[in-house]
Amino acid sequence: MDQAWHIDRSLHDLQWSELCEKIAGYAHTDLAKSQIQKLQPADDQETAATRLSVLREALFLAQSGAAIPAGMVRDGLGSVERIRRQVAASAEELLNLKKTLFLAGVLDRFGEQHEEAAPVLGRVLAVSQELGPLARALDEAIDDEGQVRDGASPGLLEARTQLVSVRRQLQKRIEELVGRYREALSDGFYAEREGRYVLPVRADAPFRVEGTVLDTSASASTLYVEPREIAPLGNKLRILQLRVAEEEALVLASLCVALSPHADEIQWAQEVCVRADLLAACVKFARAIDARVVPFGDPGTLSLKQARHPLLCLENTSVVANDFELGAASGLVLSGPNAGGKTVALKTLGLMALMQSSGLPVPVDEESAIGFFSEVLSDIGDDQSLAMSLSTFSGHIERVASILSDAAHGTLVLFDELMGGTDPNEGAALAIATIDELVEAGATVCVTTHYEALKEHAASAPNIQNAAVGFDFSKMEPTFTVEMGRPGASSAFIVAQRHGLAGSITKRAEEILPDVLSETRQDRLELEQQAILLRTEREHLRVAVVEHESETRRLALEREKVKEARLKDLGRESDALRAEVSQARADLRSLRQRLKSTANADLKEMERAVAKASAVVALGSSVDREVRGAVSEDAKAPFGALVVGTLVYVKGFSSPAKVLEAPKKGQVKVLAGVMKMSVPVSELERRGGGSQSSAASPSASTFKKAQNIAKLAVGPRVPPVKSNDVILDLRGRRVEESLLELDQFIDELLQRQETGGFVLHGHGTGALKEAVRLHLRAHCCIAEATAAERDDGGDAWTTFWLEM
């Protein structure tokens, strides 16, 4: 038997053509369907990897909402060959080429648009930029109905214009004749025969209609006569029709001459369109069965997680997913009850290997990996041949012998019931010897069996392992679940009884079974029951874990909603308090203007209390940090990402700072007060706030805190120490804007319990300097304000001390 026969037989065993036919059903074009139907595994891993790279990118784009814009194109190979030889193509053929070129342009732009995310796909979809002008030239000459446009050439436009004019004259004239000869006509209409206008004259008409008879009805009762009066116009119309045809032929010929140098690019454009349709079909197939592209493992290996038979997936049946682990130069002995899914598992392994080497998506989970197999050889089914006088066993042996001669490293070999159909003892011995030979040759082997001796051999051989398909004894039916690492019980007695064999027969059979085999059988059944229980418990645990995770997510979401609601309420209360403080300060300023000459200690004390209360809600205060989420679990935890807007503290500074830019090379830019600076990330820290009381409302606790601060005893005045966090730079600002910013600066200093500060206003016209000093001296919380000492900047600065 030759190697091609081996491959064809294996593809037939594994239903490869059926799978390809299903995938082809997702394609638009007959060309793509044909290519998919003829799809074969690649000869080498590099070719297969290239196919998978393109498909992986197509799947990624589709999942991102950018599906390949595949469309309908027709086979234009014959047209391209005629164009290559500068033989005129028909208008319909050029219409098909026009559609192909436009679609190829769309695909080329799609590839360019997604080149960064899908570079390999972009190269596959690329076409020559010269095809765009050619497509537009075809569109200018050929309309979407496959007709040459009037404007394709001046001669064609003139000929068609004359043709329309003559046809109108002819129609008008013959309509007049219909009225004149009405009594001689079989109906009140005119017709066309052989491109000429005729009247349907009755054979028994009372008078003759002079002209030429061009046709008769089937019964010869009607004569189709071209009247003599319109014959000259009919001749002229015919001449113009021939002229139009000549002009159209000239247009088509000139188009073909123009396209001829680009025949190769046009042919490539068609191949791109077909390839795009093929990829789109594979993407649709993948989404239909939840398939994906998985990486290549080592040659000759299969590591499958939740593998499913693709054809069963397409039938929308409930498919049991299974895990498989096979190494190179190793064997797997799959056992279990009849109709338990052993053959399905065998075919699944074979199809996974074929699909991977063919560049198709496979229905497995992401953790899977499939090695490249140079060949997949199988013997699944009945090999009986009456013509060759071969029994089932004889045919099987010939197939086994042929596979043994071809098996090598990187070959996947699949046997359904290896050495079955003969004496059990001899068959088991042959099966053991065969699988050992194949493993020694480097092949990856999977066989199904009922032979106990083969199961025992797999349990002791270093490169062979057992696997079992399960059986649910509570339901008396197979589970179709494959479990690696243990042999399966054949359960022949149970299956026989389930399918109608009398219980007395199965009971008698159990008595006949030798004691050793009976004990082994019982052990297998008990192991099967334990496996079922373990699997059930594992499933219950999985469901419990999923429910727990779902509940955890739900509770986290609820906590986040409650936190957001609390922060919104606190923010509203804080805004209200700020508004009240602002209004109180405005009222006090107004009152101060009226009482400038009056020394009112009570007024001074009230103003100081309001200023202290404003410090509670000033920027950076505890209320402000809580509203901004500074007093939160995240703030107390170590740094996460330093995003713009994060509140931090710079070591050595008591006031908070705001992150202005994301960290770069270990440095981060922050705003501390009015000073912008870059500091090392290691110099930043977060400081947690005080505990929060859940018993009192945010507004009540805030006002209480304001009142307590207002009652604090005033400490001794200490000269301020000049540093960035006690300096306010107002240079270049307007007076009104500066005074508002100065009030905010004073609030921050009060909140930080500083002794005083500095204002840099410069010299300028002196207006800003005077306004600042007047404002400071009138402020209820300022004990003193003077020009700075010479060492501190002189008259361009103002130093002030806070009333504490």
GUMIPA-955933 format. One record per residue (C-alpha): z, y, x; residue number from 1. Coordinates in steps of 0.001 Angstrom, whole numbers, plus 500000, padded with zeros to 6 digits. Example, Ala and Ser with C-alpha at 12.3 -4.5 7.8 and 13.67 -1.06 7.14 Angstrom:
PT      c3      c2      c1    i
PT  507800  495500  512300    1
PT  507140  498940  513670    2
***
This chain:
PT      c3      c2      c1    i
PT  500000  500000  500000    1
PT  499043  503430  501402    2
PT  501377  506398  501617    3
PT  499586  508391  498894    4
PT  500266  505561  496464    5
PT  503953  505676  497410    6
PT  504156  509396  496650    7
PT  502219  509142  493381    8
PT  504396  506234  492260    9
PT  507590  508141  493062   10
PT  506388  511246  491241   11
PT  505573  509048  488254   12
PT  508983  507361  488371   13
PT  510766  510703  488412   14
PT  508601  512246  485620   15
PT  507408  514983  487955   16
PT  504221  515709  485994   17
PT  506245  516122  482796   18
PT  508493  518652  484478   19
PT  505524  520612  485865   20
PT  503896  520598  482435   21
PT  507050  522100  480928   22
PT  507152  524865  483539   23
PT  503430  525558  483067   24
PT  504154  526255  479410   25
PT  505844  529507  480455   26
PT  502680  530868  482155   27
PT  500176  533274  480574   28
PT  496991  532317  482399   29
PT  495135  529035  482568   30
PT  494856  529514  486329   31
PT  498641  529672  486787   32
PT  499152  526752  484401   33
PT  496705  524682  486439   34
PT  498430  525519  489729   35
PT  501851  524588  488349   36
PT  500536  521334  486900   37
PT  499166  520429  490335   38
PT  502286  521548  492214   39
PT  503306  519246  495079   40
PT  506274  519317  497472   41
PT  505649  521255  500690   42
PT  504877  519334  503856   43
PT  507489  521199  505907   44
PT  510726  523087  505368   45
PT  509292  526415  506542   46
PT  506694  526446  503759   47
PT  509285  525429  501170   48
PT  511697  528115  502434   49
PT  508999  530786  502071   50
PT  508348  529735  498484   51
PT  512063  529849  497721   52
PT  512500  533274  499357   53
PT  509867  534771  497071   54
PT  511358  533074  494022   55
PT  514901  534143  494953   56
PT  513826  537784  495040   57
PT  511922  537442  491752   58
PT  515026  535956  490096   59
PT  517209  538741  491526   60
PT  514915  541452  490147   61
PT  514726  539746  486744   62
PT  518522  539585  486573   63
PT  518560  543317  487402   64
PT  516201  544038  484501   65
PT  513023  544348  486574   66
PT  510870  541373  485603   67
PT  507514  540857  487331   68
PT  504813  542498  485148   69
PT  502650  539374  484854   70
PT  499718  539412  482438   71
PT  496595  537629  481288   72
PT  493680  537343  483714   73
PT  490660  535092  483503   74
PT  489079  532997  486211   75
PT  486708  535374  487961   76
PT  485857  533225  490960   77
PT  482276  532656  489789   78
PT  481821  536387  489149   79
PT  483195  537232  492583   80
PT  480791  534804  494237   81
PT  477804  536399  492440   82
PT  479015  539849  493406   83
PT  479398  538674  496993   84
PT  475680  537743  496919   85
PT  474872  541027  495074   86
PT  473698  539122  492018   87
PT  474347  541101  488830   88
PT  477311  540013  486725   89
PT  477526  540508  482973   90
PT  479435  543347  481355   91
PT  482004  540864  480066   92
PT  482564  539485  483571   93
PT  483016  542990  484941   94
PT  485475  543745  482130   95
PT  487571  540762  483233   96
PT  487439  541967  486836   97
PT  488476  545447  485710   98
PT  491533  544032  483957   99
PT  492360  541967  487023  100
PT  492129  544958  489370  101
PT  494291  547149  487115  102
PT  496935  544413  486849  103
PT  496828  543882  490621  104
PT  497450  547612  491072  105
PT  500468  547447  488749  106
PT  501831  544495  490725  107
PT  501250  546287  494026  108
PT  503194  549337  492809  109
PT  505936  547062  491470  110
PT  506247  545479  494910  111
PT  506420  548889  496611  112
PT  509028  550136  494125  113
PT  511318  547171  494845  114
PT  510413  546700  498506  115
PT  513965  547320  499719  116
PT  515539  544713  497419  117
PT  512617  542255  497547  118
PT  510649  542687  500799  119
PT  509078  539204  500803  120
PT  507955  539529  497182  121
PT  506541  542966  497984  122
PT  504312  541477  500670  123
PT  503158  538711  498326  124
PT  502136  541221  495641  125
PT  500426  543708  497991  126
PT  496696  544361  497513  127
PT  494144  546636  499170  128
PT  494441  550319  498252  129
PT  490641  550435  497977  130
PT  490806  548452  494729  131
PT  492202  551395  492757  132
PT  489004  553481  492940  133
PT  486940  550357  492192  134
PT  488992  549667  489056  135
PT  488519  553269  487908  136
PT  484765  553074  488582  137
PT  484560  549915  486473  138
PT  486539  551591  483715  139
PT  484172  554555  483702  140
PT  481214  552203  483221  141
PT  482625  549355  481070  142
PT  484728  549925  477946  143
PT  487550  547655  476758  144
PT  485174  545792  474438  145
PT  482976  544687  477333  146
PT  480175  547136  476602  147
PT  478486  549509  479043  148
PT  479555  553067  478236  149
PT  476956  555674  477250  150
PT  477939  557864  480185  151
PT  477482  555096  482769  152
PT  474132  556677  483748  153
PT  471987  559630  482570  154
PT  469081  557305  481757  155
PT  471254  555090  479564  156
PT  472678  558090  477710  157
PT  469182  559434  476986  158
PT  467832  556041  475848  159
PT  470792  555393  473528  160
PT  470564  558900  472053  161
PT  466887  558341  471201  162
PT  467655  554869  469878  163
PT  470292  556241  467493  164
PT  467887  558909  466258  165
PT  465052  556425  465581  166
PT  467399  553959  463874  167
PT  468603  556680  461489  168
PT  465006  557610  460639  169
PT  464187  553984  460068  170
PT  467236  553369  457866  171
PT  466529  556452  455796  172
PT  462875  555441  455318  173
PT  463616  551856  454308  174
PT  466327  552995  451857  175
PT  463613  555064  450177  176
PT  461384  551964  450010  177
PT  464207  549936  448426  178
PT  464163  552439  445547  179
PT  460367  552441  445297  180
PT  459955  548642  445245  181
PT  463147  547872  443281  182
PT  461302  545772  440659  183
PT  459766  543536  443329  184
PT  462995  542892  445218  185
PT  465445  540020  444712  186
PT  468364  542402  445473  187
PT  468931  546101  446071  188
PT  469374  545954  449821  189
PT  467464  545698  453029  190
PT  468020  543252  455892  191
PT  467223  542647  459549  192
PT  465129  539833  460898  193
PT  464335  539446  464590  194
PT  465648  542968  465203  195
PT  463333  544543  462594  196
PT  464128  546009  459152  197
PT  462747  544047  456167  198
PT  462854  544042  452348  199
PT  463803  540889  450328  200
PT  460673  540599  448152  201
PT  460543  538035  445321  202
PT  457762  535468  445751  203
PT  456783  535998  442093  204
PT  456933  539796  442250  205
PT  454647  541600  439764  206
PT  452960  543410  442630  207
PT  452603  542991  446374  208
PT  454552  544895  449037  209
PT  452125  545590  451845  210
PT  453532  544522  455227  211
PT  454349  541622  457532  212
PT  456328  538578  456336  213
PT  458922  537818  459039  214
PT  461014  535159  457249  215
PT  461651  533370  453950  216
PT  464735  532119  452178  217
PT  465607  528409  452195  218
PT  464118  528013  448709  219
PT  461034  530096  449582  220
PT  461780  532243  446528  221
PT  462344  535334  448714  222
PT  460037  536745  451351  223
PT  461437  539034  454002  224
PT  458712  541637  454500  225
PT  458576  544490  457002  226
PT  456770  547241  454997  227
PT  453662  548658  456578  228
PT  455039  552192  456226  229
PT  457923  551570  458676  230
PT  456140  549326  461166  231
PT  455486  552186  463685  232
PT  459137  553185  463585  233
PT  460116  549529  463991  234
PT  457920  549270  467078  235
PT  459427  552432  468534  236
PT  462940  551126  467859  237
PT  462144  547895  469647  238
PT  460774  549739  472684  239
PT  463923  551868  472872  240
PT  466120  548766  472587  241
PT  464329  547264  475589  242
PT  464735  550508  477503  243
PT  468505  550550  476760  244
PT  468779  546960  477988  245
PT  466960  547904  481196  246
PT  469272  550885  481772  247
PT  472351  548684  481170  248
PT  471040  546132  483660  249
PT  470578  548889  486246  250
PT  474184  550035  485710  251
PT  475507  546482  486094  252
PT  473409  545886  489191  253
PT  474616  549094  490834  254
PT  478240  548177  490067  255
PT  477806  544771  491650  256
PT  476264  546334  494758  257
PT  479235  548698  495030  258
PT  481720  545828  494580  259
PT  480023  543452  496998  260
PT  481678  544708  500238  261
PT  485085  544223  498575  262
PT  484559  540685  497306  263
PT  487365  539261  499455  264
PT  489834  541947  498324  265
PT  488867  541335  494686  266
PT  489361  537599  495089  267
PT  492775  538221  496691  268
PT  493704  540537  493793  269
PT  493026  537685  491373  270
PT  495160  535330  493459  271
PT  497990  537892  493410  272
PT  497789  538109  489621  273
PT  497905  534321  489324  274
PT  500785  534067  491799  275
PT  502707  536706  489854  276
PT  502181  534747  486641  277
PT  503350  531569  488369  278
PT  506502  533294  489639  279
PT  507187  534796  486220  280
PT  506878  531331  484671  281
PT  509372  529918  487201  282
PT  511780  532763  486425  283
PT  511574  532045  482691  284
PT  512087  528352  483375  285
PT  515130  529126  485534  286
PT  516679  531289  482830  287
PT  515997  528661  480175  288
PT  518011  525971  481997  289
PT  520380  528193  484030  290
PT  518729  527198  487308  291
PT  518897  529037  490624  292
PT  517633  529035  494186  293
PT  520069  527314  496551  294
PT  520043  527273  500362  295
PT  518746  524431  502475  296
PT  521381  522081  503805  297
PT  520905  519828  506800  298
PT  517778  517647  506508  299
PT  518409  514536  504455  300
PT  521561  515838  502716  301
PT  522443  516560  499100  302
PT  525487  518608  498119  303
PT  525161  519181  494398  304
PT  527697  520919  492189  305
PT  527313  520534  488430  306
PT  523794  519105  488749  307
PT  521877  518590  485500  308
PT  518651  516742  484740  309
PT  516082  519552  484162  310
PT  514070  517749  481485  311
PT  517205  517023  479479  312
PT  518182  520684  479809  313
PT  514824  521725  478352  314
PT  515362  519444  475348  315
PT  518420  521517  474398  316
PT  520582  518420  474397  317
PT  524181  518343  475581  318
PT  523720  517525  479259  319
PT  526653  516246  481326  320
PT  526801  517991  484716  321
PT  527828  515977  487791  322
PT  528700  516514  491451  323
PT  527033  514513  494226  324
PT  527595  514375  497988  325
PT  525127  512431  500154  326
PT  524729  512778  503883  327
PT  521779  511929  506071  328
PT  521561  508254  507082  329
PT  524001  507276  504342  330
PT  524004  505304  501118  331
PT  525429  505680  497620  332
PT  526007  502681  495343  333
PT  526108  503805  491722  334
PT  527639  501365  489243  335
PT  528942  501323  485697  336
PT  528007  500154  482191  337
PT  524474  499760  480902  338
PT  523180  502904  479152  339
PT  525903  504802  480997  340
PT  523604  507282  482742  341
PT  522995  505583  486095  342
PT  519213  505928  485911  343
PT  519489  509546  484733  344
PT  521719  510279  487725  345
PT  519215  508573  490032  346
PT  516330  510635  488664  347
PT  518395  513811  488872  348
PT  518875  513287  492603  349
PT  515170  512677  493110  350
PT  514119  515723  491084  351
PT  516581  517982  492924  352
PT  514998  516995  496249  353
PT  511438  517416  494943  354
PT  512148  520779  493276  355
PT  513785  522166  496417  356
PT  510876  521206  498660  357
PT  508398  522521  496056  358
PT  510018  525959  495868  359
PT  511407  525608  492335  360
PT  514816  526689  490979  361
PT  517276  523836  490433  362
PT  519884  523488  487637  363
PT  523035  523380  489779  364
PT  525948  525708  490518  365
PT  525851  528257  493336  366
PT  527934  526243  495803  367
PT  525179  523625  496081  368
PT  522893  522992  499052  369
PT  519880  520675  499306  370
PT  518358  519481  502549  371
PT  514623  519160  503073  372
PT  513208  515702  502400  373
PT  509826  514875  503848  374
PT  509386  512079  501277  375
PT  511062  510843  498111  376
PT  510404  507108  497631  377
PT  511570  505322  494504  378
PT  511400  502109  492561  379
PT  512542  502832  489024  380
PT  511235  500679  486196  381
PT  509397  497414  485667  382
PT  506906  496396  488359  383
PT  505586  493328  486564  384
PT  501822  492933  486911  385
PT  500075  490203  484913  386
PT  496768  491040  486534  387
PT  498210  490276  489979  388
PT  500265  487341  488677  389
PT  503452  489074  489828  390
PT  506822  488758  488130  391
PT  509143  491731  487813  392
PT  511096  490552  490841  393
PT  507949  489909  492880  394
PT  506597  493373  492163  395
PT  509967  494845  493042  396
PT  510039  493016  496367  397
PT  506575  494297  497311  398
PT  507707  497824  496521  399
PT  510915  497402  498549  400
PT  508984  496027  501529  401
PT  506576  498972  501416  402
PT  509414  501510  501229  403
PT  511225  499835  504133  404
PT  508162  500314  506296  405
PT  507979  504063  505538  406
PT  511655  505015  505374  407
PT  512948  507279  508153  408
PT  515254  510222  508758  409
PT  514640  512860  506079  410
PT  513483  510294  503520  411
PT  515244  509956  500162  412
PT  515085  506401  498793  413
PT  516039  505601  495187  414
PT  516341  502081  493750  415
PT  517221  501264  490167  416
PT  518929  497840  490113  417
PT  518129  496939  493722  418
PT  517231  493250  494014  419
PT  517874  492671  490343  420
PT  516173  489949  488304  421
PT  517074  487004  490528  422
PT  520053  484832  491431  423
PT  523097  487182  491514  424
PT  524498  485841  494784  425
PT  521159  485912  496583  426
PT  520203  489231  494996  427
PT  523464  490842  496102  428
PT  522995  489562  499656  429
PT  519438  490927  499754  430
PT  520616  494263  498351  431
PT  523310  494584  501034  432
PT  520881  493786  503809  433
PT  518274  496194  502403  434
PT  520584  499203  502053  435
PT  521991  498607  505540  436
PT  518462  498524  506968  437
PT  517499  501767  505233  438
PT  520649  503584  506374  439
PT  520123  502367  509929  440
PT  516572  503769  509772  441
PT  518065  507202  508974  442
PT  517139  507365  505292  443
PT  519339  508767  502537  444
PT  519699  506028  499932  445
PT  521001  505794  496370  446
PT  520899  502536  494392  447
PT  522230  501427  491027  448
PT  523717  497958  490686  449
PT  525951  495575  488788  450
PT  526538  493389  491861  451
PT  530247  493193  492698  452
PT  529422  492116  496250  453
PT  527393  495283  496796  454
PT  530251  497430  495451  455
PT  532678  495695  497802  456
PT  530316  496245  500716  457
PT  530086  499969  499893  458
PT  533879  500163  499875  459
PT  534084  498859  503455  460
PT  530876  500129  505099  461
PT  531325  503391  507066  462
PT  528100  505102  505911  463
PT  527977  503863  502311  464
PT  530122  505030  499397  465
PT  530659  504050  495789  466
PT  530208  506158  492678  467
PT  530809  505258  489039  468
PT  529496  506378  485678  469
PT  532395  506521  483245  470
PT  533129  504716  479981  471
PT  535425  506073  477251  472
PT  537349  503095  475871  473
PT  538856  505135  473041  474
PT  535379  505896  471699  475
PT  533791  502731  473098  476
PT  530908  504708  474595  477
PT  529773  505899  478044  478
PT  530729  509405  479201  479
PT  527689  509923  481511  480
PT  530095  511438  484045  481
PT  529640  510417  487687  482
PT  532756  510089  489827  483
PT  532317  509816  493566  484
PT  534451  507463  495644  485
PT  535054  504517  493329  486
PT  533007  501643  491863  487
PT  532369  501419  488142  488
PT  533031  498550  485764  489
PT  529914  497064  484196  490
PT  531788  496597  480878  491
PT  529180  494022  479839  492
PT  531444  492313  477307  493
PT  532391  495611  475642  494
PT  528811  496898  475555  495
PT  527544  493544  474205  496
PT  530112  493542  471411  497
PT  529402  497201  470625  498
PT  525720  496389  470168  499
PT  526276  493478  467785  500
PT  527102  490388  469800  501
PT  529716  488300  468020  502
PT  533288  488702  469247  503
PT  533727  484945  469510  504
PT  530933  484841  472073  505
PT  532374  487617  474243  506
PT  535837  486016  473997  507
PT  534442  482674  475111  508
PT  532585  484427  477958  509
PT  535836  485963  479178  510
PT  537411  482497  479263  511
PT  534500  481091  481242  512
PT  534630  483890  483825  513
PT  536290  482649  487040  514
PT  539849  483862  487579  515
PT  538960  485937  490662  516
PT  536116  487701  488897  517
PT  538256  488138  485780  518
PT  541000  489815  487788  519
PT  538453  492071  489517  520
PT  536931  492944  486171  521
PT  540346  493771  484731  522
PT  541160  495933  487735  523
PT  537889  497789  487287  524
PT  538600  498409  483598  525
PT  542118  499655  484283  526
PT  540779  501944  487007  527
PT  538198  503213  484523  528
PT  540927  503973  481958  529
PT  543008  505808  484555  530
PT  539966  507844  485568  531
PT  539369  508816  481931  532
PT  542996  509916  481540  533
PT  542882  511854  484800  534
PT  539663  513573  483817  535
PT  541118  514481  480409  536
PT  544234  515947  482009  537
PT  542095  517859  484491  538
PT  540037  519301  481651  539
PT  543189  520304  479763  540
PT  544458  522003  482908  541
PT  541160  523808  483376  542
PT  541225  525067  479788  543
PT  544849  526195  480232  544
PT  543941  528076  483420  545
PT  541011  529780  481687  546
PT  543221  530768  478747  547
PT  545894  532050  481130  548
PT  543364  534153  483043  549
PT  541975  535507  479775  550
PT  545458  536431  478567  551
PT  546246  538067  481906  552
PT  543096  540192  481667  553
PT  543948  541126  478089  554
PT  547485  542194  479016  555
PT  546204  544193  481992  556
PT  543757  545976  479703  557
PT  546510  546718  477215  558
PT  548743  548095  479979  559
PT  545918  550311  481186  560
PT  545365  551660  477675  561
PT  549083  552400  477261  562
PT  549159  554092  480679  563
PT  546136  556242  479824  564
PT  547667  557242  476498  565
PT  550972  558142  478200  566
PT  549232  560214  480855  567
PT  547187  562043  478205  568
PT  550361  562890  476284  569
PT  552106  563992  479463  570
PT  549099  566059  480466  571
PT  549047  567842  477114  572
PT  552802  568591  477359  573
PT  552421  569804  480944  574
PT  549512  572065  479971  575
PT  551594  573474  477122  576
PT  554498  574172  479474  577
PT  552202  575851  481987  578
PT  550825  578042  479206  579
PT  554334  579002  478130  580
PT  555355  579839  481718  581
PT  552212  581920  482173  582
PT  552881  583804  478951  583
PT  556530  584361  479923  584
PT  555492  585788  483281  585
PT  552991  588110  481605  586
PT  555648  589317  479174  587
PT  558073  589933  482048  588
PT  555495  591954  483972  589
PT  554863  594091  480923  590
PT  558580  594594  480450  591
PT  559031  595428  484144  592
PT  556503  598228  483850  593
PT  558546  599766  481039  594
PT  561820  599308  482884  595
PT  560816  600268  486409  596
PT  563614  602777  486759  597
PT  566224  600545  485168  598
PT  568210  598069  487217  599
PT  568559  595130  484915  600
PT  570257  592120  486510  601
PT  569762  589992  483405  602
PT  566004  590602  483453  603
PT  565886  589746  487154  604
PT  567743  586481  486518  605
PT  565449  585537  483603  606
PT  562343  586158  485677  607
PT  563721  584034  488493  608
PT  564445  581171  486035  609
PT  560884  581311  484679  610
PT  559480  581256  488205  611
PT  561624  578252  489066  612
PT  560487  576503  485873  613
PT  556871  577196  486776  614
PT  557483  575455  490088  615
PT  558209  572259  488143  616
PT  554684  572179  486728  617
PT  552854  573820  489630  618
PT  550071  572001  491492  619
PT  551649  569228  493549  620
PT  554846  569151  491457  621
PT  556323  565904  490138  622
PT  554840  566508  486683  623
PT  551445  567311  488162  624
PT  551548  564193  490360  625
PT  552491  562040  487388  626
PT  549619  563438  485336  627
PT  547245  562771  488219  628
PT  548638  559267  488676  629
PT  550337  560103  491973  630
PT  553612  558553  490816  631
PT  552194  555118  490189  632
PT  552282  551686  491642  633
PT  549048  552409  493485  634
PT  550601  555488  495159  635
PT  553626  553518  496306  636
PT  551429  550784  497740  637
PT  549670  551041  501109  638
PT  546448  552982  501201  639
PT  543407  551555  499422  640
PT  540115  553468  499599  641
PT  540543  557181  500473  642
PT  538208  558626  497840  643
PT  537558  562310  497183  644
PT  540422  563820  495182  645
PT  543167  561448  496446  646
PT  546516  563259  496929  647
PT  548118  562520  500298  648
PT  550682  563991  502693  649
PT  549987  564957  506301  650
PT  552790  563973  508620  651
PT  554814  567090  509537  652
PT  553799  568927  506325  653
PT  555898  568948  503172  654
PT  553149  570000  500752  655
PT  550573  567606  499356  656
PT  546953  567685  500479  657
PT  543761  566666  498721  658
PT  541042  564464  500291  659
PT  537765  566438  500440  660
PT  535472  563869  502089  661
PT  535499  560111  502658  662
PT  536865  559037  506087  663
PT  534438  559017  509034  664
PT  535292  557430  512392  665
PT  539005  557398  511592  666
PT  539102  561111  510582  667
PT  539394  562519  507064  668
PT  538942  566114  505856  669
PT  541740  567384  503550  670
PT  542745  570606  501789  671
PT  546413  571514  502400  672
PT  547208  574623  500414  673
PT  544269  576878  501319  674
PT  543697  575340  504736  675
PT  540917  572819  505315  676
PT  541416  570516  508275  677
PT  540380  567152  509716  678
PT  543228  564796  510590  679
PT  543400  561135  511709  680
PT  543789  558667  508837  681
PT  546870  557317  510629  682
PT  548554  560731  510118  683
PT  548303  560440  506306  684
PT  550903  558964  503994  685
PT  551765  558725  500337  686
PT  555223  559559  499038  687
PT  556451  558075  495763  688
PT  558059  560213  493066  689
PT  561424  559816  491350  690
PT  562072  557311  488609  691
PT  560871  558165  485121  692
PT  563002  558016  482042  693
PT  561477  556241  479086  694
PT  564216  557441  476750  695
PT  563219  561127  476683  696
PT  559835  562557  475789  697
PT  557799  564165  478618  698
PT  558203  567661  477185  699
PT  561983  567367  476724  700
PT  562560  566033  480248  701
PT  560321  568720  481733  702
PT  562090  571641  480035  703
PT  565450  570168  480974  704
PT  564366  569981  484600  705
PT  563205  573606  484459  706
PT  566547  574726  483081  707
PT  568456  572820  485760  708
PT  566406  574421  488538  709
PT  566942  577872  487055  710
PT  570687  577333  487336  711
PT  570661  576362  491016  712
PT  572725  578558  493287  713
PT  570749  580853  495564  714
PT  571165  579805  499213  715
PT  571140  582043  502275  716
PT  567820  583642  503216  717
PT  566156  582176  506318  718
PT  563213  583850  508110  719
PT  560007  581826  507475  720
PT  558498  579766  510275  721
PT  554748  580353  510537  722
PT  552625  577196  509907  723
PT  549446  576362  508009  724
PT  551256  575296  504857  725
PT  553001  578700  504419  726
PT  549886  580841  504985  727
PT  547608  582185  502217  728
PT  544212  583548  503342  729
PT  542871  586113  500840  730
PT  540214  587767  502998  731
PT  537043  588608  501113  732
PT  538612  588029  497661  733
PT  538782  590465  494734  734
PT  542164  591979  493916  735
PT  542563  590325  490481  736
PT  541578  586911  491809  737
PT  543852  587333  494839  738
PT  546952  588172  492787  739
PT  546488  585092  490591  740
PT  546118  582903  493676  741
PT  549170  584600  495221  742
PT  551278  583679  492161  743
PT  550166  580082  492449  744
PT  550994  580109  496181  745
PT  554498  581414  495446  746
PT  554956  578663  492852  747
PT  554033  576030  495432  748
PT  556433  577483  498009  749
PT  559233  577497  495456  750
PT  558517  573902  494537  751
PT  558656  572918  498219  752
PT  561799  575032  498696  753
PT  560295  577059  501537  754
PT  562127  580211  502709  755
PT  559055  582427  502630  756
PT  555412  582763  503588  757
PT  552562  584805  505062  758
PT  549540  586465  503437  759
PT  546435  587159  505531  760
PT  544555  590002  503804  761
PT  543022  591786  506785  762
PT  542596  595563  507036  763
PT  539402  596361  505143  764
PT  539706  599396  502846  765
PT  543403  598756  502444  766
PT  543152  598183  498693  767
PT  543873  594438  498867  768
PT  546735  594951  501363  769
PT  548381  597565  499141  770
PT  547949  595483  495981  771
PT  549448  592405  497650  772
PT  552507  594233  498953  773
PT  553146  596043  495668  774
PT  552815  592767  493792  775
PT  555194  590956  496173  776
PT  557832  593689  496039  777
PT  557722  593673  492231  778
PT  557870  589850  491965  779
PT  561205  588541  490689  780
PT  561294  585670  493221  781
PT  560532  587765  496324  782
PT  563539  589052  498218  783
PT  561557  591144  500696  784
PT  557944  591778  501738  785
PT  556859  593710  504857  786
PT  554057  593978  507335  787
PT  554141  591113  509813  788
PT  555505  591554  513307  789
PT  552966  592205  516043  790
PT  553375  588664  517365  791
PT  552632  587330  513856  792
PT  549398  589314  513394  793
PT  550568  592830  512724  794
PT  549472  594931  509733  795
PT  546651  592507  508781  796
PT  549398  590162  507601  797
PT  552257  590502  505122  798
PT  555432  588465  505552  799
PT  557629  587753  502531  800
PT  560939  585982  501893  801
PT  561768  584069  498710  802
PT  564884  584561  496611  803
PT  566598  581167  496709  804
***
